[in-house]
């Protein structure tokens, strides 16, 4: 699953980001409250990255800078998949 994060601080080998993680609660997957996470990244892959940019995160690793529209789409399609899995009781 790909999550999104908003960059709050850029460090040498990690980004401090606000991330809305996924959790399983009462047999259903859902987004949880935003939390601050350290996300690994390779600086050479993000030469123009700035504080307040959005990133795609996979396995706690920054994959790509995202536009606001891409953030909306990632959340939209992730939610569709979560809904489908919840509807068949996948997490029970």
Residue, then its C-alpha position, 0 to 999 in steps of 0.5 A: x500500500x502506498x501512503x502519502x506524507x507531507x514533508x515537515x523537515x528535511x534531514x540528511x537521510x530521512x524526512x520528517x513527515x505528517x502521515x495518516x497511517x492505516x490500522x486495523x480496528x475491530x476487523x476493519x482497515x481504516x486511516x488513523x490520525x495523522x502522526x509524525x514519522x521518519x521516512x527514509x529517502x535518497x536525496x539524489x532522487x529528490x533534488x528539488x524537494x521542499x518542506x510542505x511538499x507531498x510524497x508517496x511512501x511505500x514500506x517507510x521509504x519515499x518513492x515520489x513527490x506528489x502534487x495535491x491532485x495525486x495525493x487526493x487520487x492515492x487516497x481515493x483509490x486506496x480507500x476503494x481497495x480498503x472498502x472492498x477488503x472490508x466488505x468481504x471481511x478480509x481483516x476479521 
